[in-house]
Amino acid sequence: MLVFSLFNPYSLSLDSDGPFPVLGRLLTSRCMPIEDTNISSFANKTVLITGATSGCGFHCAKALSRVNCHLILTARNREKGEAASREIASMNPSSGATVDFLEMDMTSYTSIYTFRTKLQQYSQLDVAILNAGMYSTDFNLCPETELEETLQVNFLSTCLISLLLIPLLLKCSQQSRLLFISSEAHAWAAPRQTSFQDLQTQLNDPAAYACYERYHISKLLLVLWTQRLSSQIDPEKLLIASASPGFCRSGLFRLFNFHALAAFLEKLVCRTPDKGASQYILALGCMSKETHGAFYSDNKFRRPATATATYSAVSLRNSLWDDIQRLLPTWIQGVGQDIFAI
């Protein structure tokens, strides 16, 4: 954290995207309690939420169970996923909401392929909230993909899942919604590479980037992917955006080496996860053709961060699909090629 403060060019920035203005908004903005959000539009909808056993994903699912909707929840741990699904299903038995659980490990393409097979039981999808994410102070490679874990979970696997879900989302007779969960921290990323291929190579080197840089870059890439993907999709059929819950007591930092410090800081300045989840619901309700591809935080869609308009970021965004194809399994590349051929 000290290294971030001393050497990150954005750490002392008073730009609206900088850490201090973001912290100021976090402490002063009124975040609507999730119980007060209007969820009537989710009635009779099928909603998928990844990473839904705890934190904001769990609280979002819990809130949506108040109406007659069909929830599909994913998690890497079957036992925790089934327990969370049972708990949510029992909360509002009179609402008519139903809850399915699908196991999915974001570090494993084999697991995601199994998830893809199970998705075939659903005829369509109205809303997808890609919430699963991680932060680790340790450098880890995923055993199956041999890619750095933060990049794999927060970006590559999330891209892959979005490509899997788009055909289902496009089957809706009404306008469907795809929401990527990113972070204000995307604005503090400063990747030095202009192609994803070069960036991925550097991220696989434990000496090239610090843990906080990896997290920031993964969230920047997700915002750039949202922008790139939205440019290929008709907003009359499917609305796409990214959103941040704000800094929340969500368990995101459970892999932080200084766990006691992280827990103290979370309690001191962070929102409760139910308030973070309310940002998901508010973002989904505000999505429109005008916000297609945009970023939502603290109760409104915001202008693109400076970090998304640098030479490196623009180059990364423009070449993103071409560069990541080689890292995705062949069984998904056909779907992506159909989308990016439009």
Secondary structure, 3 states (H helix, E strand, C coil): CHHHHHHCCCCCCCCCCCHHHHHHHHHHCCCCCHHHCCCHHHCCCEEEECCCCCHHHHHHHHHHCCCCCEEEEEECCHHHHHHHHHHHHHHCHHHCCEEEEEECCCCCHHHHHHHHHHHCCCCCCCEEEECCCCCECCCCECCCCCCEHHHHHHHHHHHHHHHHHHHHHCCCCCCEEEEEECCHHHHHCCCCCCCHHHHHHHHCCCCCCCHHHHHHHHHHHHHHHHHHHHCCCCCCCEEEEEECCCCECCCHHHECCCHHHHHHHHHHHCECHHHHHHHHHHHHHHCCHHHCCCEEECCEEECCCHHHCCHHHHHHHHHHHHHHHHHCCHHHHHHHHHHHCC
